[in-house]
Amino acid sequence: MTKGLLFVLSGPSGVGKNTVLDELFKDFDGVSYSVSATTRERRDGEVEGEDYFFISEEEFKEISEDDGFIESAVVHGHYYGTPKKFVDQKLEEGEDIILEIDTQGAEQVRKKYPEAVYIFLLPPSLEELENRLDKRGSESDKSKNIRLKNARQELKEVHNYDYEVINDNLTDTVRKIKKIIIKEQKRRDSQ
């Protein structure tokens, strides 16, 4: 059986990673989403086990101590991690998986899964990123400023990724990511 491919999608907070993946999954079943665990509060509309596994800080630390995450990070004061058992099982079953994680997490994954395909989602500009954070309506001014400061740092990591996609139009962005996934699947299948 052919082993599955691991795709990593990163980009600054507010760039639209969740929106792009939601749209991608509407009519494309060539890749499955890996649900991460987090200690942050659930936002309106988020579903337990679909968007994230919402757990306590204590639970998170226990899983981490048992080497239960392929990556974990503290982002904006909250813990995030990707459950190792779930991902490894799906890859061994030949299923292709996409992780939506920040640049800190991607750096950890790169050490354990150097063969993964890394995609960086860029905003058209920092001004547009700020507008998107404002429209989201879930950020205080303090939180928004932290996210914008972090975004400037994260954008410096783009050179560590295999692909860069500017999210200036949702339909075009989804089409470009689909093309990347299909290209990498064909490359794997031809080997």
N, C-alpha and C positions, 0 to 999 in steps of 0.2 A: 504494500500500500504506500502511496506517495504521501509524504509528510506535508501537513498544511503550511501555508505561509503566514508569517506574522507581519502585520502592517502596523505602523505607529504613526498616528496623526497628532501633531503638536501645533501650538500657536498660542499667542497671548490670550488672556481672559477677555471675552467680549468679541473675539474675532469671528465667532459663529461656528465653532466646531460641532456643537450639538445640533444646530439647525442643519448644517451640511449633512451630517450623518443621518438625521431623521429623514431628510429628503432622499438621500442615497438608498436607504433601506425600503422606501416606499415601493420601488419597482426593480430592485437589484438584490438578488440573493446569492451573489458570488462570494460574499464575505459575511461573517457574523461579528456582532459587537461583543466585546468583553466588558462586562460590568465591573466597575471599580467599587471599592469600599471607601467610605469617607466618614469623618466625624462631624462634618458641618451639618447645619440644619437643612432639612428638606425645603426646597422652594415650591411655591404653588405650581401644581401640575406635574411635579416629579413623582414617579412611581417607584416604590421599593422593589428592588430586584430587577428593574428595567433600566432606570437611569443610574442608580447607585444602590449599594447596600449601605444603609445608614446605620452605623454602629457607634458605640461609645468609645471614648478615648482608651478606656481600660481594655475593652475587647480588642481594639486595634493593636495595642501594645502586646497583648498575649499572642495574637496571630503573628505579629512581626518577630517576636522572640523565638517562635517555632519555625522561622524561615518560610512563612506562608505567603509571602508576597514576592513577585518578581521585581517589583519596584515599589517604593513608597516615598512620600515626601510630605513636608509641611508646606502648605501653600496658603497664603493669606491667613495664617494662624490655625489652619485646620489640617488634619491628617488625611492623606489619600493613598490608596494602595491597590495594586492589581493582584487578585488571588492567583497564586502560582498553579495550584492543582487544576483549576478550571481550564486555564490556558494550555497547559501541557497536555491535558487529556484531549482537548479539541484538536490540537496540532497533530498528536499521534493518530487520531482518528481520520486525519486527512482534511480536516476542516480549516479553512482560512479564517483568521481572526484579525480584527482591527482594534487597537487600543487607542483611546483618546486620552492623552496624558500631557502634562506640562514638560518643559525641557529638562527639568531636574530628573523626572522619572524616565524620560527617554535616554538620558545618559546612563542610568543604571541598567536599563534594558539592553542598551548597546553592548555592555560588558558581558551579559549573559546570552544574548541573542544577536551576535554581530551580523548574522545573515538576514535579519529582519529588513523590511523596506520602510524607510523613514520619510514621511511627508510633512512639510511645514506649511501651515496655513497662515498667510500674511494678510493684514488689513490693507486696504488701498492707501491709507495714511494714518498717522497717529490721531489726527483730528477726527477722522471717520470712526476710529476705534472708540474715542471718547464719546462721540454721538451715539454709538451702539450701546455703550455702557449706560448712558443717560436714558435711552429708550427702554432698556431692560427694566429700569425702575426698581431694581432690587439692591442697589448700592447706595450707601451713605456717601457724602462727599469724601470723608476720610477713606472709606473702602475703595472708592473710585480712584482716588489719588494713589493709593498703594498699588492698585492694579495697573495703572498707567506707568508708574515707576518700574514695576516688575516687567511690564511689556517692553520697555526700552532695553532692559537687560536681556530678556528672552529673544528679542529680534537679533541680537548679536550672535545667537547660536545657529542661525539659519544655514551657515556653511557646513554644519555637521549632518545635514539631511540630504537624502538622495534626490528629493523633488521639492520644489517650491511652487505653491499655488496661491495666487492673490484672490481673495474672496471679495470681488467687487460686484459680482452678479451671481446669485444663488444657482440658477440653472446651469450657467457656464462652469461654475466651480464644481458642482456635482458631476457634470460631464467629464471634466478634466480628471477628477479623482477616480471615476469609473475606468477611464482609459488607462490610468496608471495601474490599477488593480488588474485589469485584463491583460495588459502588457506583461506584468510580472508573472501572472499565472501561466501565460503562454511560454514565457522563458523557462519557468520551472518544468512545465510539461514536455518541453522539447529536450530537456537534459536527460 
